[in-house]
Every structure is written in structure tokens, then in C-alpha cells.
Amino acid sequence: MEPTHTFITIVSGYPRSGTSLMMQMLEAGGLSVLRDEQFRPADERNPRGYYEIQAAMELGKEGQTTDWVADARGKAVKVIAYQLRHLPPEFSYRVVFMRRRIAEILASSGEFKLLREDSPLSEREKILAYKTEYVMYEAWLMKQKHLPALFVNYNDLIDNPTAPVARLRDFLGVPLDADKMLAAIDPALYRNRAQG
């Protein structure tokens, strides 16, 4: 699809929070996306690919340029939560921020098995630390006038995707194909499901 807008769609969140799925959905719906399969090819964790580009993953690193951001206008690009602050403010953005249960993020990243009743205190402390950091990044994002954001819950997206997709299309204001976006969701890829 030829871009009908000049803002940059940023898909963000923690690693393993559903950012790759959101990129797949946007692409299926007709939005151009920036991705480099050579940088991080598909693997067992993400059989459909990571939808990342090296320049975005290295935002904020010493000596890194942000010249590439201009080429992202009218497209979607993945930028992890803690790198959002390094986006140059002179561009127009729409941020789609993925939320997911912290225990699932940690389990999906291999940090530890899903919590059980007898989980070690260190696991519970790690979840609390992640939650605290998560809240901090979300609070920061909500204060950034140049980064309007829509928060999308990964768990809701898998279990009942119609409403989140409708909200997403309204937020972006881009003529995306909702049916194709919904078809891109494969519940079989939802592993590490936590209760509660």
C-alpha cells in the first residue's frame, strides 16, 4: 500500500510482549513495515520472524545515527520500550505499545518457568522489578505529547481480537484490512500462557 500518511507507526513494548505479532498484523493489513530478516532471522521462538531492523535496535548507542527515521514515514517499525526516548522529536509518530503479563514475558524469554505456588522468592522479586520498570516506561510514554500511544494487551489480542483491531484501526486512521489483520493471529503461537 502506498503511504497515505506521513507519521511513523512505532510498535513498542518489552521483548516477548507481542511486538512481532503486531508488526505481522500491520503488514497483513496493508501497512508497509521496516524489517531486515538478515539482522535477526526467524527461529523457534518467532517462526514468522522478528520484524526488526538493526538501526532501531541500536537507538541511543554511542555513534549511532537516526538518519534512517526519515525513511520510516508512512511505515511501521519496531522500537523496544526503553529506546523510545531516543526517537528524534521532529517527526510525527503513533505508538502501538504492547502489554503482556510479566510472568509470560519472562517465561517466553527463558528467564524462568511459569510461576507456581511454590515459586522461589527470587522469581517473584524479578516479576515485581519488571512490573515496576514497566509502569515507569508507560508513565513516561503517556507524558510525551509527540508520542501519542495506544496500549494493546497481547492476551486480549489473542483471546478476543476483534475489539483491539478496531481500536487500532481507529487510532492509526489508516485504511487497514481488518480481516487480514485478524487472519494473521495464530493462537497456536501463544505459548507460556499464565493464569490470572
C-alpha atoms as one frame of an Amber mdcrd trajectory, in Angstrom:
protein
   0.000   0.000   0.000   1.309   3.451  -0.826   1.534   5.536   2.355  -1.493
   7.761   2.833   0.049   9.388   5.893   3.411  10.813   6.947   3.545   9.728
  10.571   5.661   6.785  11.665   3.930   3.857  13.340   6.091   2.657  16.215
   5.380  -0.810  17.598   6.830  -0.974  21.086   6.781  -2.835  24.385   9.081
  -5.218  26.180  10.799  -8.001  24.226   8.450 -11.028  24.054   5.355  -8.868
  24.604   3.798  -9.431  21.172   5.576  -6.750  19.150   6.398  -9.152  16.308
   2.777 -10.279  16.117   1.632  -6.664  15.901   4.108  -5.993  13.095   2.785
  -9.063  11.244  -0.785  -7.831  11.659   0.012  -4.353  10.388   1.821  -5.784
   7.372  -1.054  -8.172   6.645  -3.471  -5.259   6.915  -1.606  -3.370   4.206
   0.872  -1.155   6.057   4.473  -1.112   4.867   6.895  -2.241   7.568  10.625
  -1.911   8.060  12.271  -5.291   8.653  15.591  -6.940   7.999  15.443 -10.728
   8.031  19.226 -10.889   7.778  19.627  -8.932  11.018  17.556 -11.323  13.103
  16.120 -14.272  11.169  13.112 -16.322  12.221  13.739 -19.023  14.806  11.850
 -21.378  17.109  10.659 -18.550  19.358   9.443 -16.420  16.456   8.833 -18.735
  13.473   7.373 -15.844  11.452  10.323 -13.561  12.114  11.188 -10.733  14.484
  10.384  -7.779  12.224  13.391  -5.801  13.427  15.998  -3.565  11.863  19.424
  -3.112  13.360  19.292   0.689  13.364  16.141   0.711  15.502  17.524  -1.883
  17.914  20.639   0.266  18.392  18.863   3.565  19.045  20.719   5.556  21.671
  24.012   3.722  21.307  27.056   5.926  21.006  27.880   6.802  17.423  24.536
   5.599  16.046  22.674   7.852  13.640  18.930   8.402  13.424  19.029   9.322
   9.726  17.007   6.191   8.932  13.965   7.527  10.797  13.037   9.830   7.902
  12.691   6.760   5.667  10.170   5.261   8.100   7.499   7.877   7.380   4.292
   6.163   6.338   5.585   2.826   7.626   5.773   0.763  10.806   8.960  -0.038
  12.705   9.616  -1.898  15.945  11.329   0.071  18.729  11.700  -1.570  22.148
  10.244   0.370  25.116  13.484   1.576  26.666  14.658   3.011  23.326  11.612
   5.189  22.667  13.262   8.163  24.352  15.930   8.178  21.632  13.486   8.797
  18.763  14.142  12.222  17.214  11.268  14.528  18.259  10.932  16.334  14.934
   8.917  13.511  13.363   5.263  12.598  13.815   4.621   9.247  15.482   1.846
   6.897  16.566   2.994   4.367  19.167   1.308   0.978  19.493   2.541  -0.234
  22.882   2.119  -3.934  23.585   1.277  -5.152  27.067   1.578  -8.739  28.262
   1.563 -10.476  31.624   5.051 -10.103  33.085   5.273 -13.778  34.084   4.630
 -14.728  30.451   7.257 -12.305  29.156   9.855 -13.748  31.493   8.887 -17.343
  30.721   8.880 -16.642  26.976  12.341 -15.099  27.182  13.636 -18.136  29.057
  14.125 -16.271  32.320  12.245 -18.951  34.262   9.363 -21.380  34.132   5.849
 -20.077  34.660   5.127 -19.204  38.259   3.828 -21.939  40.506   2.546 -21.611
  44.043   5.942 -22.733  45.352   7.924 -20.399  43.089  11.148 -19.145  44.650
  11.034 -15.655  46.084  13.673 -14.561  43.564  11.206 -15.235  40.723   8.527
 -13.197  42.451  11.019 -10.404  43.071  12.006 -10.430  39.405   8.365 -10.063
  38.366   7.924  -7.158  40.783  11.043  -5.466  39.399   9.801  -5.880  35.817
   6.351  -4.576  36.742   7.881  -1.529  38.384  10.011  -0.811  35.324   7.044
  -1.430  33.007   4.918   1.097  34.891   7.764   3.602  34.749   8.090   3.358
  30.957   4.339   3.555  30.424   4.076   6.601  32.693   6.903   8.287  30.781
   5.273   7.487  27.440   1.919   8.912  28.482   3.599  12.254  29.214   5.195
  12.543  25.765   2.991  14.769  23.624   4.966  13.906  20.479   4.384  10.167
  21.058   0.612   9.540  21.139   0.116   5.938  22.192  -2.415   3.138  22.052
  -1.897   0.366  24.607  -2.781  -3.104  23.319  -2.990  -6.130  25.601  -1.422
  -9.172  23.943  -3.579 -11.573  25.931  -6.775  -9.803  24.811  -5.490  -9.689
  21.240  -5.177 -13.475  21.180  -8.393 -14.291  23.052 -10.754 -11.681  21.578
  -9.013  -9.772  18.761 -11.929  -8.002  17.073 -12.186  -5.082  19.510  -8.417
  -4.428  19.749  -8.111  -4.454  15.951 -10.973  -1.964  15.647  -9.321   0.329
  18.206  -6.015   0.019  16.373  -7.530   0.980  13.020  -9.272   3.977  14.607
  -6.069   5.069  16.334  -3.968   4.938  13.171  -6.682   6.277  10.886  -5.224
   4.232   8.045  -7.373   2.019   5.760  -6.075  -1.324   7.022  -7.781  -4.604
   6.099  -9.240  -5.841   9.402  -9.972  -9.344   8.104  -6.373  -9.865   7.017
  -5.122  -8.480  10.311  -7.302 -10.941  12.210  -6.163 -13.796   9.975  -2.542
 -13.046  10.896  -3.209 -14.044  14.511  -2.288 -17.662  15.206  -3.329 -18.660
  18.751  -1.135 -21.765  18.417   1.874 -19.462  18.717   0.617 -18.219  22.110
   2.849 -20.241  24.374   3.803 -19.637  28.011   0.256 -18.739  28.979  -0.082
 -17.665  32.606  -3.230 -17.725  34.679  -4.711 -14.601  36.222
